[in-house]
Amino acid sequence: MQRKWIKRILKGLGIVFLLFVAWILFLTFRPVRLQQLMLTTLTGESVALDSLLSGRYTILNFWATWCKPCIEEMPMLDSVYQALDKDKWQLFLISDEPLEKINAFKTKVPYTMPFVKLDASNSDIGISALPKTLVIDENLKVLYSKTGGLTMGAGEFLVMVEGYE
């Protein structure tokens, strides 16, 4: 009798574990909703993401000041930004943190990339983990998506993204 209960308990725990894994996978791989996405520049100007595209490919990097992998990949992303053909490409660092916090961070770092604030929360648009890097075309089609820190070098990343042209 006791063995039956143990088997039932273990079976129940197995089902709970599988549901948990399925939920984590759903959160990790669900699509990011970029349509009608509103951003705020560091000067406080509100802009729609689609108005910034203007026929160019765009790299979007979602980050936070508290996210160590986000901070670690910034030097590589800044090198990529400096090397991009600005007629064809642009790059934005996007955080959902308060504008004051983003501005304070920006004043402490030497990066030239544009920092913007997301006017929603990351979870509202489908981002459940940081950093999250997307490469999109002028129609908001996601060409590349990576959750977690970018481990490739700037040169390798440039070769990859320029392959989407």
Buried (B, 14 or more C-beta within 10 A) or exposed (E): EEEEEEEEEEEEEEEEEEEEEEEEEEBEEEEBEBEEBEBBBBEEEEBEBBEBBEEBBBBBBBBBBEBEBBBEBBEBBBBBBEEBEEEEBBBBBBBBBEBEBBBEBBEEEEBEBBBBBBBBEBEEBBBBBBBBBBBBBEEBEEBBBBBEBBEBEBEEBBEEBBEBE
